[in-house]
């Protein structure tokens, strides 16, 4: 081999090494970005909980949450990397779903519903990202007169389903660890639901998340489909094994109803670009919408409310959907008299174990007379002890820092 050829080979190897970017949790910078995104999600969720009071408008709440996500992500990572601005912002549009609406309701300014009233069951769902590293969360609450006067008591059925959904989220997060399989997590969720006498929402899935990918290939079902479900078109989730350095959205929705979603009359406003699909659109409005999506929301979900011209967006999105260029996130509904609870958190599969980085505590007014089964109770106790130990350590660190300053 000549000196020129040898030099070329070395340069080629060096260039290849430079190009190979580690985008999972084995990279400490990636881990930090997930942690920072998670803090912002929790901040936005906390702020929204305080704003969900009687008289609040859903559109105002969605805009309030979006403002927090955009403002807080805008403060971080503002130095260009290799001359390129770090992408960051909303990863999943703020959705406020009320009563029998389960999720994905993010209304347009022109289609505002009546304000929230005392006793309404509100499900908040949102997500943000830093450099494509995504954190998501969802929370359920009951509307009161003011943030300072939470409900003293709620319907026992609602309390029961909320406790069930929250506990299922906790034990599912605990069960997702390197080497475990997704069907084991499904069994855990089904056991909790059965014990509390409620049903998981059959179409809700937990997903692996990767850089700029909010719904990865690895999934976890909340329940195994029955032969009747399969006959009606529901697919069985393929078996998969969890690995270290992965990230998951632990998404749990439960109901006092039958768990089967129904079509509602709310407009679908949340969509995601199907990056594998291409088609030459005929309508000018459709081409404009797709161009905007490809430029501003190439991989992550967005809402039509993000478009300056709402009318054009509504016109153009229809053709995009019909040709499979975007995937709609339809508002999911239960029957009107059903009580629904929805909780979601983000977990990181670290060498030290699974770490839950988003999600708020269960509101204290959600109570039930039912006790968890023995196995679930043991897991919940272990989780509570770990959380208490972590809080004690954090408090001691804070006290030490204050004393030294």
TATABEL-V448197 format. One record per pair of residues at least 12 apart in sequence whose ideal C-beta (glycine too) atoms are under 8 Angstrom apart, sorted by sequence separation. I is the first residue (numbers start at 1). GAP is how many residues later the second one is. D is the distance in Angstrom with one decimal. If there is no record, write none. Layout:
I:GAP:D  I:GAP:D
This chain:
76:12:7.0  94:12:6.4  125:12:7.8  126:12:7.7  142:12:5.3  207:12:5.7  224:12:7.2  345:12:7.6  346:12:4.3  48:13:6.1  51:13:5.9  93:13:4.8  125:13:4.3  172:13:5.2  175:13:5.0  206:13:6.6  207:13:7.8  304:13:6.4  345:13:5.0  346:13:7.6  74:14:7.4  124:14:6.4  205:14:4.9  206:14:3.8  344:14:7.9  345:14:3.4  73:15:4.2  74:15:7.8  98:15:7.7  123:15:6.4  124:15:5.0  205:15:6.6  221:15:7.7  292:15:6.6  344:15:7.0  48:16:6.7  73:16:5.3  123:16:7.4  124:16:7.8  142:16:7.3  172:16:5.8  205:16:6.2  206:16:7.7  221:16:4.4  343:16:6.9  47:17:7.0  48:17:5.0  123:17:5.2  124:17:7.5  171:17:5.2  172:17:5.5  205:17:7.4  220:17:6.9  47:18:7.2  98:18:7.0  122:18:7.1  171:18:7.7  204:18:5.6  219:18:4.9  289:18:7.4  70:19:5.6  121:19:6.7  122:19:5.4  219:19:7.8  343:19:7.9  69:20:6.7  70:20:6.6  103:20:6.1  121:20:7.8  122:20:7.5  168:20:7.5  202:20:7.1  273:20:5.3  44:21:5.1  47:21:5.6  69:21:5.2  99:21:6.1  102:21:6.8  104:21:7.4  121:21:6.0  122:21:6.0  168:21:4.8  171:21:6.3  185:21:7.2  201:21:6.7  202:21:6.0  219:21:7.5  273:21:6.9  98:22:5.3  99:22:5.3  101:22:7.6  103:22:5.5  120:22:7.2  121:22:7.9  140:22:5.8  200:22:3.5  218:22:4.5  271:22:7.8  98:23:6.8  119:23:6.6  120:23:4.3  200:23:4.7  202:23:7.1  217:23:7.7  275:23:7.1  289:23:7.1  44:24:4.2  66:24:6.2  98:24:5.7  119:24:6.4  168:24:4.2  199:24:7.7  218:24:7.4  273:24:6.3  275:24:6.4  288:24:6.3  289:24:5.9  43:25:6.3  44:25:5.4  69:25:7.4  97:25:7.3  98:25:7.7  118:25:5.8  140:25:7.2  167:25:5.7  168:25:6.6  272:25:7.8  273:25:5.9  341:25:8.0  96:26:6.2  97:26:4.4  117:26:6.5  118:26:6.2  273:26:6.5  290:26:7.4  66:27:7.3  96:27:7.5  116:27:4.8  118:27:6.1  202:27:6.6  272:27:7.8  285:27:5.0  289:27:3.3  293:27:7.6  40:28:7.4  41:28:7.7  44:28:7.5  66:28:5.3  95:28:7.8  96:28:6.0  97:28:7.1  164:28:5.9  218:28:7.6  220:28:7.7  272:28:6.8  288:28:5.9  289:28:5.6  301:28:6.3  40:29:6.3  43:29:6.4  65:29:3.6  95:29:7.3  164:29:6.1  167:29:8.0  193:29:7.8  272:29:4.4  286:29:7.6  287:29:7.5  94:30:7.4  95:30:4.3  176:30:7.9  193:30:7.3  218:30:7.9  222:30:6.5  271:30:6.8  272:30:7.3  285:30:4.3  286:30:4.2  290:30:5.6  62:31:7.4  63:31:8.0  94:31:7.5  95:31:7.0  164:31:7.7  203:31:7.7  222:31:7.4  270:31:5.6  271:31:6.3  285:31:3.7  286:31:7.7  289:31:6.0  40:32:4.3  62:32:4.6  94:32:4.6  119:32:7.8  164:32:3.6  168:32:7.6  190:32:7.6  202:32:6.5  205:32:7.1  222:32:8.0  270:32:7.3  271:32:7.8  283:32:7.2  286:32:7.6  40:33:6.0  61:33:7.3  62:33:7.4  92:33:6.9  93:33:7.3  163:33:6.9  165:33:7.8  189:33:5.1  190:33:5.4  270:33:5.3  271:33:7.6  283:33:6.5  286:33:3.9  293:33:6.7  62:34:5.9  92:34:5.9  164:34:4.9  172:34:6.9  186:34:6.1  189:34:7.1  190:34:7.2  269:34:5.0  286:34:5.8  61:35:5.1  92:35:3.4  103:35:7.3  161:35:7.2  185:35:4.8  186:35:5.1  214:35:7.5  269:35:4.7  290:35:6.1  37:36:7.5  90:36:7.8  91:36:3.9  160:36:5.8  182:36:6.9  186:36:6.9  223:36:7.3  269:36:6.5  283:36:5.4  290:36:8.0  90:37:7.2  91:37:5.2  121:37:6.5  160:37:7.3  161:37:4.8  182:37:6.8  186:37:6.7  210:37:7.3  282:37:7.0  58:38:4.7  90:38:5.8  91:38:4.0  160:38:6.8  182:38:4.5  186:38:6.2  208:38:5.8  209:38:4.8  281:38:5.6  89:39:6.6  90:39:7.9  182:39:7.6  208:39:6.9  209:39:6.7  281:39:7.1  36:40:5.9  58:40:7.2  88:40:7.5  89:40:6.9  208:40:5.5  209:40:5.8  88:41:6.2  183:41:7.9  207:41:6.9  87:42:7.7  88:42:4.6  92:42:7.9  206:42:6.1  207:42:5.2  281:42:7.2  88:43:6.4  91:43:4.5  206:43:6.0  33:44:7.6  52:44:7.8  62:44:5.5  86:44:7.2  87:44:6.2  91:44:7.4  92:44:5.6  176:44:7.5  206:44:5.5  207:44:7.2  279:44:4.2  281:44:7.7  62:45:7.1  86:45:5.0  87:45:6.4  91:45:6.8  206:45:5.0  279:45:7.5  48:46:7.4  205:46:6.7  206:46:7.8  271:46:6.5  277:46:7.2  279:46:5.9  58:47:7.4  204:47:5.7  277:47:4.7  278:47:7.5  48:48:7.9  59:48:5.5  172:48:7.3  204:48:7.2  277:48:5.1  58:49:5.7  59:49:7.8  204:49:4.6  271:49:7.7  44:50:7.6  59:50:5.8  271:50:7.3  274:50:5.8  186:51:7.7  274:51:5.9  200:52:7.2  201:52:4.0  273:52:7.1  274:52:6.1  59:53:4.8  77:53:6.0  200:53:7.0  201:53:6.8  273:53:5.6  274:53:5.5  37:54:7.7  58:54:6.7  76:54:6.2  77:54:6.5  168:54:7.9  200:54:5.5  201:54:6.0  272:54:6.4  273:54:7.9  57:55:6.0  58:55:5.9  73:55:5.6  182:55:6.5  199:55:6.6  200:55:7.9  271:55:4.3  272:55:4.9  72:56:7.7  73:56:7.7  183:56:5.9  198:56:4.8  199:56:5.6  271:56:6.4  58:57:7.8  69:57:6.8  73:57:6.0  182:57:6.3  198:57:6.4  199:57:7.8  202:57:5.1  271:57:5.5  272:57:7.0  57:58:5.2  58:58:7.2  181:58:6.0  182:58:5.1  196:58:8.0  198:58:5.9  199:58:6.8  201:58:5.5  202:58:6.1  203:58:5.4  214:58:7.6  270:58:7.4  271:58:6.6  56:59:6.0  57:59:7.8  65:59:7.5  69:59:4.5  181:59:6.9  182:59:7.9  199:59:6.1  200:59:5.8  202:59:7.3  270:59:3.9  55:60:5.1  56:60:4.8  181:60:5.4  182:60:7.4  199:60:3.5  201:60:6.5  268:60:4.7  54:61:7.5  55:61:6.9  65:61:5.6  180:61:7.2  181:61:7.5  193:61:6.0  268:61:6.9  54:62:6.1  55:62:8.0  179:62:6.7  180:62:5.3  268:62:4.9  53:63:7.1  54:63:5.6  61:63:8.0  179:63:7.0  189:63:6.7  268:63:6.6  52:64:6.3  54:64:4.9  178:64:5.8  177:65:6.4  178:65:5.6  266:65:4.4  176:66:5.5  178:66:4.2  263:67:7.7  264:67:5.6  266:67:7.9  264:69:3.9  52:70:5.1  263:70:7.0  261:71:4.4  262:71:4.8  52:72:7.4  176:72:5.5  261:72:6.3  262:72:6.9  136:73:7.6  261:73:7.0  262:73:6.7  176:74:6.9  49:75:7.2  134:75:5.0  48:76:5.2  173:77:4.7  257:77:4.7  258:77:7.7  48:78:7.7  133:78:6.1  134:78:7.9  136:78:7.3  172:78:5.2  257:78:5.1  45:79:6.3  132:79:4.1  134:79:8.0  255:79:5.2  131:80:7.6  132:80:3.9  134:80:5.7  172:80:6.5  257:80:7.7  45:81:6.8  169:81:5.4  257:81:3.2  44:82:6.0  256:82:5.3  257:82:8.0  129:83:7.6  169:83:4.4  255:83:5.0  256:83:4.5  257:83:7.6  44:84:7.4  168:84:4.8  255:84:6.8  256:84:7.8  41:85:6.6  255:85:4.7  41:86:6.4  166:86:7.9  168:86:6.8  213:86:7.0  214:86:5.9  254:86:7.3  255:86:7.7  41:87:5.7  56:87:7.9  127:87:7.0  165:87:5.1  212:87:4.4  214:87:6.5  253:87:6.6  254:87:5.6  40:88:5.3  165:88:6.6  212:88:6.6  253:88:7.1  52:89:5.9  54:89:5.9  165:89:4.1  253:89:4.3  49:90:6.6  53:90:6.4  54:90:7.0  164:90:5.3  252:90:7.3  253:90:7.9  37:91:5.4  52:91:5.7  53:91:6.3  54:91:5.3  252:91:5.5  37:92:5.7  45:92:5.4  49:92:5.8  53:92:6.6  54:92:7.8  252:92:7.0  37:93:4.8  53:93:5.4  161:93:5.3  251:93:4.6  36:94:5.6  41:94:4.6  45:94:5.6  53:94:5.9  161:94:6.5  250:94:6.5  40:95:7.4  41:95:6.7  42:95:6.9  161:95:5.4  249:95:6.2  250:95:5.0  37:96:6.0  41:96:5.0  51:96:7.6  160:96:7.8  249:96:7.7  250:96:7.4  33:97:4.4  37:97:6.6  38:97:4.1  50:97:4.4  249:97:5.9  250:97:5.8  33:98:5.4  37:98:3.9  49:98:7.9  158:98:7.9  248:98:7.3  34:99:4.9  102:99:5.9  157:99:5.1  247:99:6.8  248:99:5.2  33:100:4.2  34:100:7.9  247:100:7.1  34:101:6.2  103:101:7.7  247:101:5.6  248:101:7.5  102:102:7.7  247:102:7.2  30:103:6.1  246:103:4.8  245:104:6.3  244:105:5.4  245:105:7.8  243:106:7.1  244:106:7.5  250:106:7.8  242:107:6.4  244:107:6.5  23:109:8.0  134:113:7.6  136:113:5.0  138:113:7.0  133:114:7.9  92:122:6.4  91:123:6.2  204:128:7.9  203:129:6.6  123:130:7.9  201:131:7.0  201:133:7.6  209:137:7.5  201:139:7.5  103:150:6.7  102:151:5.6  102:153:7.7  111:156:6.1  102:159:6.8  107:159:7.6  108:159:6.9  107:160:7.6  105:161:5.8  108:161:5.9  107:162:6.7  101:163:6.6  106:163:5.2  104:164:7.6  106:164:5.5  101:165:6.8  104:166:5.4  134:166:7.6  132:167:7.8  129:171:6.9  176:171:6.0  178:171:5.7  173:172:6.1  177:172:6.6  196:172:6.9  176:173:7.1  197:173:7.3  169:174:4.6  173:174:5.0  196:174:5.4  95:175:6.9  166:175:7.3  169:175:7.1  195:175:7.1  93:176:7.9  165:176:4.0  169:176:6.1  177:176:6.9  196:176:8.0  93:177:5.4  164:177:7.4  165:177:6.8  166:177:5.1  177:177:5.2  195:177:6.2  161:178:5.2  165:178:5.2  176:178:5.9  195:178:4.8  161:179:7.1  162:179:4.1  161:180:4.9  174:180:6.7  192:180:7.1  30:181:8.0  158:181:4.4  173:181:6.4  192:181:7.8  195:181:6.9  157:182:5.1  191:182:6.4  158:183:7.4  173:183:5.2  155:184:6.7  191:184:7.3  192:184:5.7  191:185:6.7  24:186:7.8  23:187:7.2  23:188:4.6  188:188:7.8  169:190:7.3  108:196:6.1  109:196:6.7  166:196:4.4  106:197:4.7  108:197:5.6  107:198:7.7  106:199:6.6  163:199:7.0  110:200:6.2  140:200:8.0  162:200:7.0  166:200:7.4  109:201:6.7  140:201:4.5  162:201:7.7  108:202:5.7  140:202:5.5  139:203:7.9  140:203:6.3  163:203:5.6  138:204:5.1  139:204:6.4  162:204:4.0  163:204:7.0  164:204:7.6  138:205:5.8  139:205:7.9  163:205:4.6  167:205:6.2  171:205:5.7  174:205:5.6  108:206:7.7  138:206:3.5  159:206:7.5  137:207:5.5  159:207:4.8  163:207:7.8  92:208:7.3  93:208:6.2  136:208:6.0  137:208:5.9  158:208:7.4  159:208:4.7  160:208:4.1  171:208:4.9  174:208:7.6  91:209:5.2  92:209:5.3  93:209:6.4  137:209:6.7  159:209:5.2  160:209:7.9  167:209:6.6  170:209:7.6  171:209:6.9  174:209:6.0  90:210:7.6  91:210:7.5  93:210:4.0  136:210:5.6  160:210:6.2  170:210:6.4  135:211:4.8  154:211:5.5  156:211:8.0  90:212:7.7  93:212:7.6  134:212:7.7  153:212:6.5  154:212:6.6  156:212:7.2  171:212:7.8  34:213:6.5  93:213:7.7  150:213:6.9  152:213:6.8  154:213:7.9  156:213:7.5  167:213:6.3  170:213:5.6  150:214:7.8  151:214:4.8  153:214:7.9  150:215:5.9  123:217:7.1  125:217:7.0  121:218:6.8  123:218:7.5  25:219:7.8  26:219:4.9  121:219:6.8  123:219:4.2  125:219:6.7  25:220:4.1  121:220:7.7  139:220:7.4  24:221:4.2  25:221:7.4  137:221:4.1  139:221:5.3  142:221:7.4  24:222:7.1  25:222:6.9  135:222:6.5  136:222:6.7  137:222:5.2  141:222:5.8  135:223:5.3  137:223:7.5  140:223:8.0  142:223:6.7  104:225:4.6  104:226:6.3  105:226:4.7  104:227:4.8  103:228:7.3  104:228:6.2  102:229:7.8  103:229:5.5  101:230:5.7  102:230:4.1  101:231:7.3  102:231:6.6  101:232:5.7  102:232:6.1  100:233:5.6  97:234:7.0  100:234:4.7  100:235:6.6  100:236:5.2  99:237:7.9  100:237:7.9  100:238:5.8  102:238:5.4  103:239:5.9  100:240:6.5  102:240:6.3  62:241:8.0  99:241:7.6  62:243:7.2  97:245:7.4  41:305:7.5  38:308:6.0  49:311:6.9  34:312:7.6  45:313:7.7  34:314:6.1  46:314:6.6  45:315:5.8  42:316:5.7  31:317:7.1  41:317:4.9  42:317:7.5  42:318:6.9  31:319:7.7  38:319:3.8  38:320:4.8  35:322:6.3  25:323:5.8  34:323:6.7  25:324:7.0  25:325:6.2
